[in-house]
């Protein structure tokens, strides 16, 4: 079953939301003060809606430099809702609006729509109806894969055959190593060691805005809590050469300071109040303290042999340093910058990361196959898990710690509840995070390879060898599915939340991209206070895209049976209309139209050659062998059209009653 992974931040079930829609429609029909006023602004949608005393200013505009005012296929856009009390003007905070863009069928009559049809549309979207999926769901997150080549894949996570839809690609000057996402998720910074630069990516357009020059071989990135500065650790030309930290002003997007610290490949950390930045210097055995106000080095603190990883705890107002060389865990006071505690483990320590609450730190030792749990209250290692196959990374959900291993596809889970009791064994559960060990990669990165899925007790886990990102739902024995990366090795994973985020008092915004031309409904839903409304907009074909399509494939595929229900065992003709993109003329005489049909989630499939039954209309006879949802794709080798590029036909087959 192919289902979009979507979520609402309000703690509501789908059934409760559907019930709320019914009540909302009834209230809207009888509400005397309901108004919808269209402003004279352009381009895009500018409307003011009032229902039940709630005023919503709706603005949807293309993000483009074109002089023309309308929407075009491929345009990124920004949707903004400003929600206030209509009587007092008070901003309404902490709401959870939902929105969808629905591509309307050709020949759609807007006069036939009304409150009932809008309600039905939204009810189907919330309920996850297979045959009524929106073209753009503004309540989902996108998965980003930092690849082994100089690209970032932008994937819409879907369950079912294939597991994902490739939305876009970000093209970098050289392969990325680490990345940082701003809180509003509009900008992504990516370090590129081979280019000595930081790429600044606009997540609305998925294009690189600029590349900022920094020190030689930049790797680790840390963004301040106030996001004024991005701190960049650069390694120099190698052992013995100058190395240190660059500071990028995120507003002007340029380097404003370059500070030499010490020798070695640095890790970075920041104090919770953004007063100090810290850089480890493994070759020198020191940690540099950097003043954020003056952008200068304050001092170097001698800590031990090969300080490898840094983590700052707001709870204890101290910096924690793990040492690869001597196996010590050193605590540096956040005010005096003196060493206040030194706990001893064994050589080989690597990453140190704090669990939620910042009381317990997890420290991995890939060389000894150990995971230590360090308690900031006692300043000691209180528990140790004896594991296998080189643990190298720890990530956290609300209730679990996840441990990935270089030498094994097995991911360990450690329940956080009850941890910290000195001397007690560490409970461990595991599941397979793919088929191949994730450490089998030519070029590992410092970026995280596991992240929690937004709005869910689930984890996204990269596996470069499998060329996939796995989706693990807590409580399951194995991942629920995986997201393809289309032949590329994902070396790190990040998520961009496309749901409407509150960016100011009563202001909710998001950005996405218009994928197809045509007429759309912008459907809005607010649970409490209850509001339902649909707005229509036109999206013109992109002349550049049409020209590119014609040059590459010269065909537009339109399924003629989309959404039809079938009966198991009964034959039905499936038809596709093929036209030229620029003229709309039928594409006739094609002898290599191949049709792939499969039963979700890929448990049955068949391929057939289609025959031309009318000018530009091609047909196969299809008999569904089982009940379920079927997906149908076309491939035309002579035109360069592949299965992945064609528009799918979605069918549901049921058994005879």
PyMOL commands that set and color helices and strands:
alter all, ss='L'
color gray80, all
select helices_A, chain A and resi 14-30+110-112+115-127+543-552+637-639+643-645
alter helices_A, ss='H'
color red, helices_A
select strands_A, chain A and resi 35-38+45-51+54-63+71-72+76-85+98-103+136-137+141-147+151-157+164-171+179-181+187-192+197-202+207-213+218-223+229-234+244-249+254-260+268-270+276-281+286-291+296-302+307-313+318-323+328-333+339-344+352-354+360-365+370-375+380-386+391-396+400-405+410-415+429-432+450-452+458-463+468-473+481-484+490-497+501-504+507-513+518-526+531-540+556-559+565-567+571-579+593-599+604-609+611-614+617-623+628-636+649-654
alter strands_A, ss='S'
color yellow, strands_A
deselect
rebuild
show_as cartoon
